[in-house]
Amino acid sequence: MRCPGIFCRRFNARKTGSIAVLGAFPASTLERFLALYADAKKLAEILESLPQTLCHNDTGRANLFSQDKGGTEETVAIDWSFVGIGAVGEDLGTMIGGHIATGEIPIESAGEYVYNSFEAYLSGLDDFG
């Protein structure tokens, strides 16, 4: 498989300043990336077909806080500068990806983090419909 030119050039320039960065990935990682990239249009269409909701669009740890509200833990979000409409679950996906990509969640804990985050998200949907 061949990496789509403009994307690879932009990715490499932003991340390393070198076109050679893709050679640093194991072949299996590069193949998964290219397969995902090849399906990008299909994946975008799936996202657009999901129910749409208000999204924060910047759900990193710096923007999410936990507080006790009368014995119940509540999450408070700040910095709504990227607010917009998106698919249900989109904020969860960007939060998980961001936390793992930045190292806030160690890779060896990623599976458990994804599972727990997804379960908590589903529980929240059940609580609020």
N, C-alpha and C positions, 0 to 999 in steps of 0.2 A: 504494500500500500504506500501511496505517496502522500505526504502532508500537503494540504491545500496551501499554496504559496503565500498569499497575502496574510493569512492568519498566522502562519508560522513565523513569517518575518516580523510581524507586529509583536507576537508573543515573545520571541527571542530578544528583540530590541528592548522591550520593556523590562524583561526579567533579567537579562544577562548582558545585553549589548552584543551578543554573539549569535550567529546563525547555528552554531554547533550544539546548542542546548538540547535539542531533541535526541541527539546521539548519546546523551547522558542517561536517558531513560532506558530501562530494560525493554526488550522487544515486545514483551507481553503488555506492558503499560502503554507503549506507543500504539500497538494494535488496538487496544481498548479505547484510547483517545481518538484514534482515527475513525473507529466504528461509531463512537458517540457523535463525533463531528459530522459524519456522513448522515446520521439520523437527526441532525439538529432541526431541520424543517418539520419533520414528523413530530418530534418532541415538543416543539413550539406550538404546533396545532393541537396536540393533546392538552397542553397547559391552557390554551385559549378555550378549549371545549369544557373545561372544568368550571364549576360554579365560581363566580368572581366575588371578591370581597375587598374590604379596605386592608391594605398592607402597609406596614411601617417601612419596609425595604432597607432597613439598616439595623437589624436585630443583633448587633454584637454586644458583648458583655458591657461595654462602656455605656450602652444605651438602655440596659435592662437592670432593674433593681428589685430586690425583694423587700417587702415590708410586712410587718404584722398589723393586721387590721382586726382588732377585737378577737384575737386568738386564731384568726385565719390568715395564712400566708397569701399575699397578693403580689403579683408582678406589676411593676410600674415601668412604662416605657417613656423615655425622653428623646429629644432631638428628632422631631417629626419632619425634617426638611426634605426627605425623599418619599413622603407618603403618596400613595397612589392606589389604583385598583390592580389586583392580581388574582391569581388562582388560589383557591383554598390550599393551604399548605406551603405556599411559596415562601413565606417568611421563615417557616420552619426549615426548609431546605437550605436557604441562604445562611441561616444562623448556624446550622450544623456544618455546612461546607466551610464557612468562614472560621469557625472555631477549630476545626481540624487543620485547615490549610495554614493558619497562623501559629499552630502549635499550642494553642490554649488548651486543647484536648490532645494528649499524647496519642500517637497512632495506635499504640497497643491497647488503649482504652476506647478507641473509636467505635467498635461494634457495640459495646455496652452503652456508650453515650447515645448512639443513634437509636438503639432500642428503647432506652429510657425516655429520650426526648419524644419519640413517636408515640409511645404509650401515654405520656403526659399530655401531648397535643390531642390525642383521641379522647382522653378523659375530659379535657376542657371543652371539646366539641359536644360531648355528651351532656356536660353540665349546662351549657348555654344554647344548645340546639344548633 
